Amino acid sequence: MLSEGMTVAQIPVQVDVLPYDLPETPDFIVEMNSYGDWTRLLAPTVANYHAIHRLFRHFRSTFTLVPYRQDGSAVLPFLEPVVKGYTGGIAMDWQDFLKANGPLFDGTAFADGHPLSHFLLPFRYGWPVHGARDGDPRLAELRRNAGLRQAMRAFFAEKGWVTEKERPHTRFQEFHNENPEHGSNGPWFMDEPRTQQDMEGHALYTSFKVDGFPAYRVDISDWRRVRNGLERMGSYVDDWYISVNPAYLDGEALAIFRDLQGQRGSDAANQEGWLFGYGELAGFVRDGKAVSHAALVAALCRYWSMDLDGYAQWITDLWKPANEPELPPEARPLYFANAGGARTLFWPGTYLGVDGPLPSLRLFSVRQAVQMIDTASLVCRRHPERCKAVRERLASLSSEDERENRMYMQGLQTILTEHGEQ
């Protein structure tokens, strides 16, 4: 009931309980990436870190915070253990890392009790100590990395975070994002490799894996110019993230990268490889015109229809530091969004009286897309003969007509209710 003055309005609501359950963890993973920009306007505390993770979990997506900047410096101290020695045996202090990240890995940080889907580890060039660019960088990294992954895997196994395939657990990824143009003293462009030399850098780090730990991830755009490098070492990469730019993500790319995953070695037998697209979802305005929320739903459904395992939004918190002195700093992102909001999926709540993050309305569209994808996946499992048509239809959803997309969602629900529980 709604009341205003002496007027009372009754609004009838009918709730239909459908005879099927969607999975508690999504079939299609939507990664919401950050490089730590949020720490400028929200306190860089464990409490806010957990609040952001929980916010994205509420919208059926995964928050990933790259633990270091492209120059190799750490974003937050609790994203990595303190390495006290790395010659003649590894000594690590896990106290702060455990406090901040343990609840993500065992699920206690979340209301649903499920662990984080995946997590980026702090491995990078020059960690745990900075190295000089003179001498042989490969030998320097071999010495520096000796024992690091063994020690980390042993600690994770002790905590029960590295488990058998059949038990849900966090996927730990090694992701190299170093870039000499942005201050890295490493010799390779690890972020979106562009030469065969860059691919050799990735080949070096894949050789450090211990019993398949961690899953090795590469983000790549123009893969054709490093194709020879892909063929030489690509089968050692577990997780490929390909730019969704149509010039890079097409049928040829899907076939090549799926083939590379099929060639992965025996140490990868306990976990399937991932193939993601990455890019930038639509903002709320483009060329001075409002963008329909249908655009986000259509884009994510299209990526699922390509048989990708997930999609990564490359940045979610690029809060533009507008030069508006009459506004407090925490208010400026709310008035001056970067790229029409395309690079902001959550906001600082301080100006609105909230001690923590606030979601963009577009996250409701992200959740709508994930639920549509989960429903379509369930149709495919129960009715394989319909799957081809379902994928084709999701690939062609309207990016402007929200009503049309809702009607198709109702059509999927009707298919599932025809036979009830199975």
Order of alpha helices (4+ residues) and beta strands (2+ residues): beta-beta-beta-alpha-beta-beta-beta-alpha-beta-alpha-alpha-beta-alpha-beta-alpha-beta-alpha-beta-beta-beta-alpha-beta-alpha-beta-beta-alpha-alpha-alpha
